[in-house]
Amino acid sequence: MDIVFDQDLIAIRRKRALKAADDKAGFLLEIAARELAERLNVVERHFDVGVELHGYTGITAAEILATKKVGTLIRVETDEAFSRDGHEFKAAPLETVPLGSETANLVVSPLSLHLTNDTPGVFIQIRRALKPDGLFLAAIPGSGTLQELREVLLETETEMTGGVSPRVIPFADVRDMGGLLQRAGFALPVADTETYTVRYSSLFALLKDLRAMGMTNPLAARSRNPLTRSFFLRAADLYAERFADPDGRIRATFSIIYISGWAPHESQQKPLAPGSARTRLADALGVREGNLRDEPKE
């Protein structure tokens, strides 16, 4: 397994960001929490035991409970400092799901699984923790997220130093997430993407928000050399040149992949076996059945 993310650094920065408590920087988590709750709300089921997996502030737990579809809710986070709202709490590293086999009916993960080195392994742990016919919902930043920042930082570093180092983390594609659900053994997997554009006064305001979210560079292969003020000033100029609106405010893209999958159960719909259809497609369409090679060519 390749070590892409520095897990100790991620835990430190998330805890530091929580202590700083910049409420304005929590907008992305609030969006994901509301969207996940809306998706849960349309499910005609009640879930006796729900789990918020690394939900940071607990806003997702609150939104999920507001749907009235969950009985007991357990919060899982990396440190006891995140336990503030009276819910049952378990502390565990980001890549560990501290739940027994088939003990939960629902697991919801908002904006944390993009930071795991062994994402397939975490998916498998979640599926094992779910009871049969249990539901997994997650919001995961996907490809396209911070694409403007990535482009600007790469060009600035190339221009000023002649080389580049990773500054923005890699984000997965929606098809990759769907494939991981299937690989982990989830039934009825669904993955789709919502894209949000956020406007800032400058690059520095964007970086301040990312720091307040605990989302600054956690890559294990990151450069340890500190960046200079001149680097950021040049990057800010490039960002404004390329990604500013007429009023001067810059754009930042956040692309969120929403996924869902069910722990297998015999009651779930299953695809028909090949050859089991009782009606021919040609009859249903009211057309003549024939071999394509026999059709006249134009």
C-alpha positions as CSV (number, residue, x, y, z in Angstrom):
1,M,0.0,0.0,0.0
2,D,1.4,3.4,-1.0
3,I,1.5,6.0,1.8
4,V,0.1,9.1,0.1
5,F,-1.2,11.0,3.2
6,D,0.5,11.8,6.5
7,Q,-2.1,10.6,8.9
8,D,-0.5,12.1,12.0
9,L,-0.3,15.5,10.3
10,I,-4.0,15.2,9.3
11,A,-5.0,14.4,12.8
12,I,-3.0,17.4,14.2
13,R,-4.4,19.8,11.7
14,R,-8.0,18.7,12.1
15,K,-7.7,19.1,15.9
16,R,-6.1,22.5,15.5
17,A,-8.8,23.7,13.1
18,L,-11.5,22.5,15.5
19,K,-9.9,24.5,18.4
20,A,-9.7,27.6,16.1
21,A,-13.5,27.2,15.5
22,D,-13.9,29.4,12.4
23,D,-17.6,28.8,11.8
24,K,-17.5,30.6,8.4
25,A,-15.1,28.0,7.1
26,G,-17.5,25.1,7.7
27,F,-19.7,25.9,4.8
28,L,-18.6,22.9,2.7
29,L,-19.3,20.5,5.5
30,E,-22.7,22.1,6.1
31,I,-23.5,21.6,2.4
32,A,-22.5,17.9,2.5
33,A,-24.4,17.3,5.8
34,R,-27.6,18.7,4.3
35,E,-27.3,16.8,1.1
36,L,-26.6,13.5,2.9
37,A,-29.6,14.1,5.2
38,E,-31.8,14.8,2.2
39,R,-30.7,11.6,0.5
40,L,-31.4,9.7,3.7
41,N,-34.8,11.3,4.0
42,V,-36.1,9.8,0.8
43,V,-35.2,6.3,2.0
44,E,-38.4,4.6,3.3
45,R,-36.6,3.0,6.2
46,H,-35.8,3.5,9.9
47,F,-32.3,2.8,11.1
48,D,-31.9,1.7,14.7
49,V,-28.2,2.3,15.0
50,G,-26.5,5.0,12.9
51,V,-22.8,6.1,12.8
52,E,-21.3,9.4,11.8
53,L,-17.8,8.4,10.7
54,H,-15.2,11.2,11.1
55,G,-17.8,14.0,10.7
56,Y,-15.5,16.6,12.3
57,T,-17.9,19.1,13.9
58,G,-20.9,16.8,14.3
59,I,-23.2,18.8,12.0
60,T,-23.8,15.8,9.9
61,A,-24.9,13.8,13.0
62,A,-27.3,16.6,13.8
63,E,-28.8,16.7,10.3
64,I,-29.1,13.0,10.2
65,L,-31.0,12.9,13.5
66,A,-33.3,15.7,12.3
67,T,-34.7,13.3,9.7
68,K,-36.2,11.2,12.5
69,K,-35.0,8.1,10.6
70,V,-32.3,7.1,13.1
71,G,-32.6,5.8,16.6
72,T,-29.2,5.7,18.4
73,L,-26.3,7.6,16.8
74,I,-22.6,7.0,17.4
75,R,-19.9,9.5,16.5
76,V,-16.4,8.3,15.5
77,E,-13.5,10.8,15.4
78,T,-9.8,10.8,15.7
79,D,-9.7,12.5,19.1
80,E,-11.8,12.9,22.2
81,A,-11.7,16.7,21.6
82,F,-14.4,16.2,18.9
83,S,-16.8,14.8,21.5
84,R,-18.9,17.8,22.4
85,D,-22.6,17.0,21.9
86,G,-23.4,14.1,24.3
87,H,-23.6,11.4,21.6
88,E,-22.0,8.0,22.2
89,F,-18.4,8.5,21.0
90,K,-15.6,6.3,19.8
91,A,-12.0,7.6,19.1
92,A,-10.2,5.9,16.2
93,P,-7.7,6.8,13.5
94,L,-9.0,8.0,10.2
95,E,-8.5,4.6,8.5
96,T,-10.0,2.5,11.3
97,V,-13.7,1.7,11.7
98,P,-14.0,0.8,15.4
99,L,-17.3,-1.1,15.1
100,G,-18.0,-4.8,15.5
101,S,-19.2,-7.0,12.7
102,E,-22.9,-6.3,11.7
103,T,-23.5,-3.8,14.5
104,A,-24.8,-0.7,12.6
105,N,-27.7,-0.1,10.3
106,L,-26.3,3.1,8.8
107,V,-22.9,4.6,8.3
108,V,-22.5,8.2,7.1
109,S,-19.1,9.7,6.2
110,P,-18.9,13.4,5.3
111,L,-15.7,14.7,3.6
112,S,-13.1,12.5,5.2
113,L,-12.6,9.4,3.0
114,H,-10.5,11.3,0.5
115,L,-7.7,11.4,3.1
116,T,-7.3,7.6,3.6
117,N,-4.3,5.7,2.2
118,D,-6.2,2.4,2.0
119,T,-9.7,3.6,0.9
120,P,-10.7,0.1,-0.4
121,G,-9.8,-1.3,3.1
122,V,-11.9,1.3,4.8
123,F,-14.9,0.6,2.5
124,I,-14.6,-3.1,3.4
125,Q,-14.5,-2.3,7.1
126,I,-17.7,-0.2,6.7
127,R,-19.5,-3.0,4.8
128,R,-18.5,-5.5,7.5
129,A,-19.8,-3.2,10.3
130,L,-23.2,-2.9,8.6
131,K,-26.0,-5.3,9.3
132,P,-27.5,-7.0,6.3
133,D,-29.5,-4.4,4.3
134,G,-27.6,-1.6,6.1
135,L,-26.9,1.6,4.3
136,F,-23.6,3.4,3.7
137,L,-23.7,7.1,2.6
138,A,-20.7,9.3,2.0
139,A,-19.6,12.7,0.6
140,I,-16.1,12.7,-0.9
141,P,-14.3,15.5,-2.6
142,G,-13.7,14.4,-6.2
143,S,-11.7,15.3,-9.3
144,G,-12.0,18.9,-10.2
145,T,-11.9,20.1,-6.6
146,L,-9.5,23.0,-6.2
147,Q,-8.4,22.6,-9.9
148,E,-7.7,26.3,-10.1
149,L,-5.4,26.3,-7.1
150,R,-3.6,23.2,-8.4
151,E,-2.9,24.9,-11.7
152,V,-1.7,28.2,-10.2
153,L,0.6,26.6,-7.6
154,L,2.2,24.3,-10.2
155,E,2.8,27.1,-12.6
156,T,4.1,29.5,-9.9
157,E,6.6,26.9,-8.6
158,T,7.8,26.0,-12.1
159,E,8.3,29.6,-13.0
160,M,10.1,30.5,-9.7
161,T,12.1,27.3,-9.0
162,G,12.3,25.3,-12.2
163,G,10.6,22.3,-10.6
164,V,7.4,21.2,-8.9
165,S,6.3,19.3,-5.8
166,P,2.8,18.1,-4.8
167,R,0.8,21.0,-3.3
168,V,-2.8,19.9,-3.8
169,I,-3.9,16.3,-3.0
170,P,-5.1,14.0,-5.7
171,F,-8.9,13.5,-5.8
172,A,-10.7,10.4,-7.1
173,D,-13.0,10.2,-10.1
174,V,-16.7,9.4,-9.6
175,R,-16.3,6.1,-11.5
176,D,-13.5,5.1,-9.2
177,M,-15.8,5.6,-6.2
178,G,-18.5,3.5,-7.8
179,G,-15.9,0.8,-8.5
180,L,-14.7,0.8,-5.0
181,L,-18.2,0.2,-3.7
182,Q,-18.6,-2.8,-5.9
183,R,-15.1,-4.1,-4.9
184,A,-16.0,-3.8,-1.2
185,G,-19.1,-5.9,-1.7
186,F,-21.8,-3.3,-1.5
187,A,-25.1,-4.0,-3.3
188,L,-27.0,-1.4,-5.4
189,P,-24.0,1.0,-5.6
190,V,-24.7,4.6,-6.7
191,A,-22.3,7.4,-7.2
192,D,-23.0,10.9,-8.5
193,T,-21.3,14.4,-8.4
194,E,-22.4,17.8,-7.4
195,T,-20.1,20.8,-8.2
196,Y,-20.0,24.0,-6.1
197,T,-18.3,27.2,-7.1
198,V,-17.2,29.4,-4.2
199,R,-15.9,33.0,-4.7
200,Y,-13.2,34.7,-2.6
201,S,-11.7,38.1,-2.5
202,S,-8.2,36.7,-3.1
203,L,-6.0,33.6,-3.0
204,F,-5.2,34.4,0.6
205,A,-8.8,34.3,1.7
206,L,-9.1,30.8,0.0
207,L,-6.0,29.6,1.8
208,K,-7.3,30.9,5.1
209,D,-10.5,28.9,4.7
210,L,-8.6,25.7,3.7
211,R,-6.4,26.1,6.8
212,A,-9.5,26.6,9.0
213,M,-11.0,23.4,7.5
214,G,-7.8,21.5,8.3
215,M,-7.4,20.9,4.5
216,T,-3.9,22.3,3.9
217,N,-1.3,20.0,2.2
218,P,-1.1,16.6,4.1
219,L,0.8,14.7,1.4
220,A,3.6,12.5,2.7
221,A,5.7,13.5,-0.3
222,R,5.2,17.2,0.2
223,S,8.2,19.6,0.2
224,R,9.4,20.6,3.6
225,N,10.9,23.8,2.3
226,P,8.8,26.8,3.4
227,L,7.2,28.9,0.6
228,T,8.2,32.5,0.5
229,R,5.9,35.6,0.5
230,S,7.0,36.3,-3.1
231,F,5.7,32.9,-4.1
232,F,2.3,33.5,-2.7
233,L,2.1,37.0,-4.2
234,R,2.9,35.7,-7.7
235,A,0.4,32.8,-7.2
236,A,-2.2,35.3,-6.2
237,D,-1.5,37.4,-9.3
238,L,-1.8,34.4,-11.6
239,Y,-5.0,33.2,-9.9
240,A,-6.6,36.7,-10.3
241,E,-5.5,36.8,-14.0
242,R,-7.1,33.4,-14.9
243,F,-9.9,32.8,-12.5
244,A,-11.4,36.1,-11.5
245,D,-14.9,37.4,-12.3
246,P,-15.5,40.9,-13.6
247,D,-15.9,42.2,-10.0
248,G,-12.4,40.9,-9.2
249,R,-13.4,38.0,-7.0
250,I,-11.8,34.7,-7.7
251,R,-13.5,31.3,-8.2
252,A,-12.7,28.0,-6.4
253,T,-14.3,24.7,-7.5
254,F,-15.4,22.0,-5.0
255,S,-16.6,18.8,-6.7
256,I,-18.3,16.5,-4.2
257,I,-19.0,12.8,-5.0
258,Y,-22.0,11.4,-3.2
259,I,-22.1,7.6,-2.9
260,S,-24.5,5.1,-1.5
261,G,-24.3,1.3,-1.1
262,W,-26.2,-1.4,0.8
263,A,-24.9,-4.4,2.8
264,P,-26.2,-7.4,0.8
265,H,-29.5,-8.9,1.8
266,E,-31.7,-11.5,0.2
267,S,-34.6,-9.1,0.0
268,Q,-32.8,-6.7,-2.3
269,Q,-33.4,-6.5,-6.1
270,K,-31.1,-8.6,-8.2
271,P,-30.4,-8.5,-11.9
272,L,-32.0,-11.2,-14.0
273,A,-29.8,-14.1,-15.1
274,P,-28.8,-14.0,-18.8
275,G,-31.4,-15.8,-20.9
276,S,-34.2,-15.6,-18.3
277,A,-36.2,-12.9,-20.1
278,R,-39.7,-14.1,-21.3
279,T,-40.3,-11.4,-23.8
280,R,-38.1,-10.6,-26.8
281,L,-36.9,-7.0,-27.1
282,A,-38.0,-7.0,-30.8
283,D,-41.6,-7.8,-29.8
284,A,-41.5,-5.1,-27.1
285,L,-40.3,-2.5,-29.6
286,G,-42.6,-3.8,-32.4
287,V,-39.7,-4.2,-34.9
288,R,-38.5,-7.1,-37.1
289,E,-35.7,-9.1,-35.6
290,G,-32.7,-9.8,-37.9
291,N,-29.0,-10.1,-38.2
292,L,-27.2,-6.8,-38.6
293,R,-25.1,-8.2,-41.4
294,D,-28.2,-8.9,-43.4
295,E,-29.4,-5.2,-43.3
296,P,-28.9,-3.3,-46.6
297,K,-26.0,-0.9,-46.6
298,E,-26.5,2.7,-47.7
